[in-house]
Amino acid sequence: MDGAILKHLQRVPNLEQVVVRKNDGIKEKLDVLLSKCEQKPADIVLMAESEGIQKLLTIVEIMKRKHPTHLQFNKLTYREKPREASGPQDELRLQKPIKVPILYIYLHMDTNDSKTMDVDELRSQLVDADWSCQSGSD
């Protein structure tokens, strides 16, 4: 995970970082993540690239259904990847890199117990850093 993207989450205690890939099993990922949510409050940042983003969204929506009191912050960014040549006619295409989308989702589960950190301050910092805020408990 990109340290520059996550620098605003450094003060979050016990932050779990999870990468979701397109070949990951949804049930297996959910079992691991839901067991982490048994410790209240649970703070998890998930990341996926390209084809893994749809699987990430599916996992997050299921988690939100099982834990209705949560805060969700999203950050969409990209990384550039050089193109691979498939023939001599691709010389012009090679000059323009491919932009691979990367989605970060930070979930703070069980917002009723915010004694361990100032949730309002964190929300302000993340919004200032261009994270979008979505809430299931407001």
Sequence and secondary structure as in RCSB ss.txt:
>XXXX:A:sequence
MDGAILKHLQRVPNLEQVVVRKNDGIKEKLDVLLSKCEQKPADIVLMAESEGIQKLLTIVEIMKRKHPTHLQFNK
LTYREKPREASGPQDELRLQKPIKVPILYIYLHMDTNDSKTMDVDELRSQLVDADWSCQSGSD
>XXXX:A:secstr
  HHHHGGGTTSTT EEEE  TTS HHHHHHHHHHHTTSSSEEEEEEEEGGGHHHHHHHHHHHHHH  SEEEEEE
EEEEEE     SGGGHHHHTS EEEEEEEEEEEE TT  TTS HHHHHHHHHHTT EEEES  
